[in-house]
Amino acid sequence: MLLDQPVRDIRFAAPWRSGDELAHIEQVLEIGPLFGAGPFNERCSAWLRSYSGVPAALTTPSGTHALELAALVLGLEPGDEVIMPSFTFVSTANAVALRGAVPVFVDIRSDTLNIDETRVEEAITARTRAIVPVHYGGVSAEMDGILQIARASEIAVIEDAAHAIGCSYRGRVLGTLGELGCLSFDGQKNVTCGEGGALLVRDEALADRALNIQSKGTNRSQFLRGEVDRYEWIELGSSFMPSELTAALLAAQLECVTEVNSRRRHLWELYHRDLEEMERTGRLKLPTVPDGCEHNGHLFYVLLEDPTRRARCLQRLRARGIEAQSHFVPLHSSPAGRRLGRVTGSMAWTDTVAERLIRLPIHPGLSDQDVSYVIEALQDALCG
């Protein structure tokens, strides 16, 4: 019985170590440079270009910066509108609102918790500039439908692929289906450098603009390629490049992403297999991965049938040393969301999912036995 076992310390997330991180950092400290335009930033960019097949991949100080850079690259202006799910992190909406544009919230699907593509078209107005699908948990949104709507309306697609390194949709790498794709490498992601991100630019016409904005609005990238004899300020920009220390850590992590994702998917499959009986008996709902979607085991969640039991369930898990968590508070019902955004249609699924969802620990440092312990604790918490 679980109650007879000693309490374990099961962290919600923990970084994987490739073994090369310290050597990379020491190299930067000994040889330099410390600033962003160095060999490790280029190594990360080259890896991302090779992985994704896009013409430009820009490292950024965070996933938030990648989204803000994308908004600048598209030239969002006050009054423009950008369609997105409400069930996402605040950075998705902040990037839009910082440009004076309006986040337009639509509901999510009940299966993948991604934006409901059947609700997107009704949210489009003459002011709509972009759609931002969020690939929740590394499971792709229904991109064929979204891209068809976007092309018919001549609006851009920015993929929020913060959870989705190593994931694909119908054989295509997530973050490369829209004009722009944003990745995150923060402390809870599969690949991490503490805080970091990347912007993938599929549209070649936007690549130079993205590089200029990343370089504080200067044409420094053209200067370094020998295309101009000096660089100067040519448009709005900011400091959107991480330091070489951050890039050194990231390079070590990117180069072991296949191993990390494989282990996380194994743990994800253990959870799913051993919790199927609880789903059959109606106590919870498990994640869905549609055909054609390859995920990376970024997170594992359950949806409780009775939302009133969540607080007590989380408390009981924590009493057993298990760091389980809820997730996003819907943006449409938050103070800033009500003030800065607008809602199209019902948000019923967003509201109910936010009240019922529990994320369970998942990271490569967990053993199979740790997962079994978490499952037993969850069963006890919901049966008691």
Residue, then its C-alpha position, 0 to 999 in steps of 0.5 A: m500500500l502507498l501509505d506504508q511507503p516512505v514519502r518521496d521527493i518527486r519534483f514537478a520538473a528538473p533539467w536534464r544534463s548532457g554533461d557538456e554544459l560546464a565545459h561550454i561555459e568554461q570555454v566562453l569564460e576563457i576565450g569569449p566573447l560574453f556578448g551575444a554575437g558569438p560562436f555558441n549563438e551561431r551554433c544554436s542557430a545552425w542547429l535550429r536551422s538544420y532541425s527545422g529547415v527554415p532559412a532563419a532561426l534566431t536565438t532569443p533571451s526567452g520564449t517571451h522575447a521570441l513572441e515579442l520579436a515576432a510581433l515586431v517582425l509582423g509590424l503589429e500596430p495599435g488597433d490590429e487584432v490577433i486571434m489566440p486561445s485564452f488557455t495559454f501563458v500571458s506572454t502570448a497575449n502580452a506580445v500583442a498588447l505591447r504593440g497596441a494590438v488586441p488579443v482576440f480570445v477563442d475557445i479550445r477543443s475538448d480533446t487536445l486543449n488547443i485552439d478550436e479551429t472551427r471557431v477561428e473564422e468567426a473571430i476574423t474581422a477587417r482588423t485581423r492580422a494574425i492567428v496564434p495557435v498554441h501547441y499545448g503540451g507539444v501536441s499540435a493544433e489542427m494546423d491544416g484547418i488554421l492555415q487554410i483559414a489564414r491563407a483565405s483571409e490573407i493573414a499571418v500565422i505565428e505558432d506558439a511552439a513553446h512546448a514543442i521542441g522535437c514535435s511535428y504535425r503530419g511530418r512537419v516540424l512545429g514552428t515551421l508551418g506558419e510564417l513565424g514560430c516561437l520556441s521556449f527554453d525556460g527551466q521547465k522545458n524539455v531543453t533548457c538554458g534557464e531562460g531562452g527562446a528562439l524565433l523560427v522564420r519560414d518566410e524568407a521575406l521576413a528573415d532580414r527584418a527579423l535579424n535587424i530587429q534582433s540587432k536593436g534595429t540595425n542592419r548589423s547582420q548585413f554588415l557582418r556578411g560584408e553587404v554594407d560598409r557600416y551598420e546603422w539604425i534603420e528601424l525599431g528594434s531591441s536587444f533580442m539576443p541571449s548572451e554567449l553564456t546562455a547560448a553555451l548552455l543551450a547548445a549542450q542541451l539542444e544536442c541531446v534533445t532526441e534522448v530527452n524527448s524519448r525518455r519523456r515520451h516513455l514516462w508519458e506512455l507509462y502514465h497514460r497506460d496505467l491511468e486508463e482504468m481511472e478514465r474508464t471508470g469516469r474519475l478523470k480524462l487523459p490527454t489525447v494525441p490525434d493521428g499525425c501528431e508526434h509529441n515530446g512528452h512535455l507535460f502529462y495532465v489529467l482532467l478531473e470529472d469533479p472540479t471541486r476535488r482538485a484542491r484536495c487532490l493537490q493537497r494530498l499529492r503534496a502530502r506524499g511529496i509529489e509536486a503536482q500543479s494546476h495550469f493556466v488561469p484563462l486570459h479572457s477572465s483575467p483583469a488585463g485580459r478583460r481590459l486589453g482583449r476581447v472574446t468571440g463566442s462561448m469560452a465554456w471549454t476553456d473555463t471548465v478545463a482551467e478548473r479541472l486540470i492537474r499536471l503530474p511530474i514528468h522529467p527525465g530524472l524520474s524513474d519508472q517506479d517514481v511514476s508508479y508512486v505518483i499514480e498510486a498517490l493519485q488513485d488514493a487521492l481521488c478514492g478517499 
